[in-house]
Amino acid sequence: MSDAGELPAWAETIRDERRTAGWSQKQLAAELYKAARSCSVVLSEFDSVVRRIKSHEAGTNRPKDPYPLLYCRVFGIDEVTLFQGPTRSAAPAVDDLIEHASWVERTNVGDSTIAMLDETRYHLGERHTQIPPAQMLASVLRYHRQIHALLRGGKQRLRQTRELFRIDADLLAHACILMGDLYDDESAAVYGEAARLCAEEADASPAAALSAQAKTERWRHRYAISADAARRGFDCSPATPLRVLLACQEANAASLLGDFVRAQAALLRADDAAQVVSDDSGVTPWSCPAPRRSLYALSVALQAREARAALTAADAAESAWADGAPRVVASWAQVRFGAGIAYVMMNDVEAAAEHIAPALLLPPEHRLATITSYLVRMDSRLQAPQFRGSDTVSTLREQISAFTSARALLPAAEDA
């Protein structure tokens, strides 16, 4: 029983909840009966239940089973609220608010650190073509691990968490590209999906992740999936070089499917998108300057068995470089080897050997999957019956074998 003039918390709660519902004590008794029937509880006669309610509200008897359960069902509250009662003050105590504000402000990362991570992500992209892929991959993964530790190791403000996920999405997409270059398509697929999920978590554009996935799926010979991923990326990408690249990737995958109408339409979209891109350094994983667009046109032409169109595209790439476009080693080697395939298709192996000779000097650390695949295709063509007995062909095949056997490797486990 409570002291005179002081009601227990549960008594106040029952009384206040009843009054808020607009019920009399008899009406509350009727509601308790309904709740009792729904949970197969038997109550005493009606007048007895009304007397119980009165004693509960007066604080003379603490509710005992089954009344706590029934009150909670009727009022839509839990037992903690029932027995602790409402907060005496309409607003939280000042000390509580100060502690809450302090908790909101606590974070395991500062805005300046996030800005530095973002700057590092940007510079890694800008140096993509200047550093051997294995070395670049080790750096990208190192910064990914730092962000992963921050996300898993403490609390950030929501905007900071989104920023970390956004930065990590780009790093993971970059890693996906590099792993594909280094002949590990299965790992690349995992990193590409992780990049997409991080972009989604950050409420950021998934275009870079979709570009990385499009490339990976192409190398896994899943051409329809690759083309569709590239198209989805194109549709959600802003007017950046990446949008141009995505259209080219769709064209490439579509040509591998044999859908040359779709491939040509995608190449036209790439040219249109390039007209509204004001700045493309030409050296990031997401760049697509004129020489790279010509390379994709060359690839589509080869798939369509249009050797002269492929050579025309190769000449366009060389002209763009001569006019001052950044000469990316990987693109240059692919253009050289692609033109070589076109010459082989025309049965001119001497021209093919002459054309690819400079690119065969590429250092092993730059011999990526995207480059060696051209030579694999060339070697397959050189095995045709019309080339048997040719000393030039034999020498060329030996050079191709030497080149592809000394290819770029993934970084050592301690560096990755």
C-alpha positions in Angstrom: 0.0 0.0 0.0 1.3 3.5 -0.8 1.9 6.4 1.5 -0.9 8.9 1.8 -0.9 11.4 -1.1 1.7 9.4 -3.1 0.6 6.9 -5.8 2.8 4.2 -7.1 3.9 4.6 -10.7 1.7 1.7 -11.9 -1.4 3.2 -10.3 -0.8 6.5 -12.1 -0.2 4.7 -15.4 -3.4 2.7 -15.2 -5.4 5.7 -14.3 -3.8 8.0 -16.9 -4.0 5.4 -19.7 -7.7 4.8 -18.9 -8.5 8.5 -19.0 -6.5 9.0 -22.2 -8.7 6.3 -23.8 -11.8 8.1 -22.5 -13.1 5.1 -20.6 -14.8 4.8 -17.3 -13.7 2.1 -14.9 -16.5 -0.1 -16.0 -15.6 0.4 -19.7 -12.0 -0.5 -18.9 -13.4 -3.7 -17.1 -15.2 -4.6 -20.4 -12.0 -4.1 -22.4 -10.1 -6.4 -19.9 -12.7 -9.1 -20.5 -12.2 -8.8 -24.3 -8.4 -9.1 -23.8 -8.9 -12.0 -21.5 -11.0 -13.9 -24.0 -8.4 -13.4 -26.8 -5.7 -15.0 -24.7 -7.8 -17.7 -23.0 -7.7 -16.1 -19.5 -10.6 -16.5 -17.1 -11.6 -13.4 -15.0 -13.8 -13.2 -12.0 -17.3 -11.7 -12.1 -17.6 -8.2 -13.7 -18.2 -6.2 -10.4 -15.1 -7.9 -8.9 -13.0 -6.8 -11.9 -14.3 -3.2 -11.5 -13.3 -3.3 -7.8 -9.8 -4.6 -8.8 -9.4 -1.7 -11.2 -10.4 0.8 -8.5 -7.9 -0.7 -6.0 -5.2 -0.7 -8.7 -5.8 3.0 -9.5 -5.9 3.9 -5.8 -2.5 2.2 -5.3 -3.8 -0.1 -2.6 -3.1 -3.4 -4.5 -0.4 -4.0 -7.0 -1.7 -5.8 -10.1 -1.0 -9.5 -10.1 -1.5 -12.1 -12.8 -3.3 -11.9 -15.1 -3.9 -8.2 -14.8 -0.4 -6.9 -15.9 -0.7 -8.9 -19.2 -4.3 -7.7 -19.8 -3.5 -4.0 -19.0 -0.6 -4.1 -21.4 -2.8 -5.6 -24.2 -5.5 -3.1 -23.6 -3.3 0.0 -23.4 -0.7 -1.2 -25.9 2.2 -0.8 -23.6 4.8 -3.1 -22.1 5.3 -4.1 -18.4 8.3 -1.8 -18.0 6.1 1.1 -18.9 3.3 -0.2 -16.7 5.3 -0.5 -13.6 7.8 2.3 -14.0 5.1 4.8 -15.0 5.3 7.9 -17.2 8.2 10.3 -16.9 7.4 13.0 -14.4 8.7 15.8 -16.5 7.3 16.6 -20.0 10.9 16.9 -21.3 14.1 15.0 -20.7 16.4 16.2 -18.0 19.0 18.7 -19.2 21.8 16.3 -18.1 20.2 13.6 -20.2 20.1 15.8 -23.2 23.7 16.8 -22.8 24.8 13.2 -22.6 22.7 12.4 -25.7 24.2 15.3 -27.6 27.7 14.1 -26.6 26.9 10.6 -27.8 25.7 12.0 -31.2 28.9 13.9 -31.6 31.2 11.0 -30.7 32.8 9.4 -33.8 35.8 7.3 -34.5 36.7 9.4 -37.6 36.9 13.1 -38.3 35.8 14.9 -41.4 39.4 15.7 -42.3 40.3 12.0 -42.3 37.3 11.2 -44.6 38.4 14.0 -46.9 42.0 12.6 -47.0 40.7 9.2 -47.8 38.6 10.6 -50.6 41.5 12.5 -51.9 43.6 9.3 -51.8 40.9 7.4 -53.7 40.9 10.1 -56.4 44.7 10.1 -56.8 44.8 6.3 -57.0 42.4 6.5 -59.9 44.5 9.2 -61.6 47.6 7.0 -61.3 45.8 3.9 -62.5 47.8 3.8 -65.8 51.1 4.9 -64.3 51.6 2.1 -61.7 51.9 -1.6 -62.4 48.5 -3.2 -61.6 49.7 -5.5 -58.9 51.3 -2.6 -57.0 48.2 -0.5 -57.6 45.9 -3.3 -56.3 48.0 -3.5 -53.1 47.5 0.2 -52.5 43.8 0.1 -53.2 43.2 -2.8 -50.9 45.2 -1.2 -48.1 42.9 1.9 -48.1 39.9 -0.3 -48.4 41.0 -2.1 -45.2 41.4 1.2 -43.4 37.8 2.2 -44.3 36.6 -1.3 -43.4 38.2 -0.9 -39.9 36.6 2.5 -39.4 33.1 1.2 -40.4 33.4 -1.9 -38.2 35.4 -0.4 -35.3 33.2 2.3 -34.0 30.5 4.9 -34.5 30.3 7.7 -37.0 27.7 10.2 -37.8 25.3 9.0 -40.4 26.6 11.4 -43.1 30.2 10.2 -42.3 29.1 6.6 -42.6 27.6 7.3 -46.0 30.8 9.0 -47.1 32.9 6.1 -46.0 30.6 3.7 -47.9 30.8 5.9 -51.0 34.6 6.1 -51.0 34.8 2.3 -50.3 32.4 1.6 -53.2 34.9 3.3 -55.6 37.9 1.6 -54.1 36.2 -1.8 -54.4 35.2 -1.1 -58.0 38.8 -0.2 -58.7 40.0 -3.4 -57.1 37.5 -5.3 -59.2 39.0 -3.9 -62.4 42.5 -4.6 -61.3 41.8 -8.2 -60.3 40.3 -8.8 -63.7 43.4 -7.4 -65.3 45.4 -9.8 -63.1 43.5 -12.9 -64.3 41.4 -13.4 -61.1 37.9 -13.0 -62.5 36.2 -14.9 -59.6 37.6 -12.6 -57.0 36.8 -9.6 -59.2 33.2 -10.7 -59.3 33.0 -10.7 -55.5 34.6 -7.2 -55.3 32.3 -5.9 -57.9 29.2 -7.0 -56.1 30.6 -5.6 -52.8 31.2 -2.3 -54.6 27.6 -2.2 -55.8 26.3 -2.9 -52.3 28.4 -0.2 -50.7 27.2 2.4 -53.3 23.7 1.4 -52.5 24.3 1.8 -48.8 25.8 5.2 -49.4 22.8 6.2 -51.6 25.3 7.0 -54.3 25.4 6.1 -58.0 26.3 2.5 -58.7 27.7 3.3 -62.1 31.3 2.6 -61.4 30.4 -0.7 -59.7 28.2 -1.7 -62.7 31.1 -0.8 -65.1 33.4 -3.0 -63.1 30.8 -5.8 -63.1 30.3 -5.4 -66.8 34.0 -5.9 -67.5 34.2 -8.9 -65.1 31.1 -10.6 -66.6 32.5 -10.1 -70.1 35.7 -11.9 -69.1 33.6 -14.7 -67.5 31.9 -15.1 -70.9 28.5 -13.9 -69.5 28.0 -11.5 -72.3 24.3 -10.8 -71.9 24.7 -10.0 -68.2 27.7 -7.8 -69.1 25.8 -5.8 -71.7 22.8 -5.3 -69.4 25.0 -4.2 -66.5 26.7 -1.7 -68.7 23.3 -0.4 -69.9 22.0 0.0 -66.4 25.2 1.9 -65.5 24.8 4.2 -68.5 21.2 5.0 -67.5 22.1 6.0 -63.9 25.4 7.7 -64.6 25.8 11.5 -64.8 27.5 13.1 -67.8 31.0 11.9 -67.0 33.6 9.9 -68.9 32.3 6.9 -67.1 29.0 7.2 -69.0 30.9 7.1 -72.2 32.8 4.0 -71.1 29.6 2.2 -70.1 28.1 2.7 -73.6 31.4 1.3 -75.1 31.2 -1.7 -72.7 27.7 -2.4 -73.7 28.8 -2.3 -77.4 31.7 -4.7 -76.7 29.5 -7.3 -74.8 26.7 -7.0 -77.4 29.2 -7.7 -80.3 30.4 -10.8 -78.4 26.7 -11.9 -78.3 26.5 -11.4 -82.1 24.1 -8.5 -81.7 25.8 -6.0 -83.9 22.8 -3.7 -84.2 22.8 -3.2 -80.5 26.6 -2.8 -80.5 26.6 -0.1 -83.2 23.7 1.7 -81.4 25.8 1.7 -78.1 28.9 3.0 -79.9 26.7 5.9 -81.2 25.5 6.6 -77.7 29.1 6.6 -76.6 30.0 9.3 -79.2 27.0 11.4 -78.2 27.8 11.1 -74.5 31.4 12.1 -75.2 30.2 15.4 -76.8 28.9 16.6 -73.4 31.9 15.5 -71.3 34.0 18.5 -70.6 36.9 16.9 -68.8 38.5 13.5 -69.2 42.0 13.0 -67.9 42.2 9.8 -70.0 44.1 7.9 -67.4 41.6 6.7 -64.7 39.8 3.3 -64.7 36.7 5.2 -65.7 38.2 7.3 -68.5 37.1 6.9 -72.1 38.9 9.4 -74.4 38.9 9.2 -78.2 41.6 6.5 -78.5 39.8 4.2 -76.1 36.5 4.7 -77.9 38.3 3.7 -81.1 39.7 0.6 -79.4 36.1 -0.5 -78.6 35.1 0.2 -82.2 38.0 -1.9 -83.3 36.9 -4.8 -81.0 33.4 -4.6 -82.3 34.7 -4.7 -85.9 36.8 -7.7 -85.2 33.8 -9.6 -83.8 31.9 -8.7 -86.9 34.8 -10.0 -89.0 35.2 -6.6 -90.6 39.0 -6.4 -90.8 39.2 -3.1 -92.7 36.8 -1.4 -90.3 39.1 -2.6 -87.5 42.1 -1.1 -89.2 40.3 2.1 -89.7 39.5 2.2 -85.9 43.1 1.5 -85.1 44.2 4.4 -87.3 41.7 6.7 -85.6 43.3 5.8 -82.2 46.8 6.4 -83.5 45.7 9.8 -84.9 44.2 10.8 -81.5 47.4 10.0 -79.8 49.3 12.0 -82.4 47.0 14.9 -81.7 48.0 14.9 -78.0 45.6 12.5 -76.3 47.2 10.7 -73.4 48.9 7.5 -74.6 47.8 4.8 -72.1 50.1 1.8 -72.5 47.4 -0.8 -72.1 45.1 0.8 -74.8 48.1 1.3 -77.1 49.1 -2.4 -76.9 45.5 -3.5 -77.4 45.2 -1.4 -80.5 48.4 -2.8 -81.9 47.4 -6.4 -81.2 43.9 -5.8 -82.5 45.2 -4.4 -85.7 47.5 -7.4 -85.9 44.5 -9.7 -85.8 42.9 -7.7 -88.6 46.0 -8.2 -90.7 45.9 -12.0 -90.0 42.2 -12.0 -91.0 43.4 -10.6 -94.3 46.1 -13.3 -94.5 48.9 -10.6 -94.3 51.0 -12.2 -91.5 54.1 -10.1 -92.4 52.1 -6.9 -91.8 50.7 -8.4 -88.5 54.2 -9.3 -87.3 55.5 -5.8 -88.1 52.5 -4.1 -86.5 52.7 -5.9 -83.2 56.5 -6.0 -82.8 56.7 -2.8 -80.6 54.0 -3.9 -78.3 55.7 -7.3 -77.7 58.4 -5.3 -75.7 55.8 -4.5 -73.0 57.2 -5.3 -69.5 55.7 -8.4 -67.9 54.1 -6.3 -65.1 51.9 -4.6 -67.7 50.8 -7.7 -69.5 47.2 -7.7 -68.4 44.4 -10.1 -69.3 42.9 -7.4 -71.6 46.1 -7.4 -73.6 47.1 -11.0 -73.7 43.6 -12.0 -74.7 44.2 -10.3 -78.1 47.3 -12.4 -78.7 45.5 -15.6 -77.7 42.9 -14.8 -80.4 45.6 -14.1 -82.9 47.4 -17.3 -82.1 44.2 -19.2 -82.6 43.9 -17.7 -86.1 47.5 -18.4 -86.9 46.8 -22.2 -86.6 44.6 -22.1 -89.7 45.6 -24.5 -92.5 46.7 -21.7 -94.9 49.5 -20.6 -92.5 51.1 -24.1 -92.1 54.8 -24.2 -93.1 55.3 -20.4 -92.8 58.5 -19.4 -91.0 57.0 -16.0 -90.2 54.0 -17.6 -88.6 56.2 -20.0 -86.5 58.3 -17.1 -85.3 55.2 -15.1 -84.5 53.6 -17.9 -82.5 56.8 -18.4 -80.5 56.8 -14.6 -79.7 53.2 -14.8 -78.6 53.8 -17.8 -76.4 56.8 -16.0 -74.7 54.8 -12.9 -74.2 51.7 -14.5 -72.7 53.7 -16.9 -70.4 55.5 -13.9 -68.7 52.3 -12.1 -67.7 51.4 -9.8 -64.8 50.8 -11.5 -61.4 48.6 -10.8 -58.4 50.4 -9.1 -55.5 51.8 -11.4 -52.8 49.4 -12.3 -50.0 51.1 -10.0 -47.5 50.7 -7.0 -49.9 47.1 -7.7 -51.0 
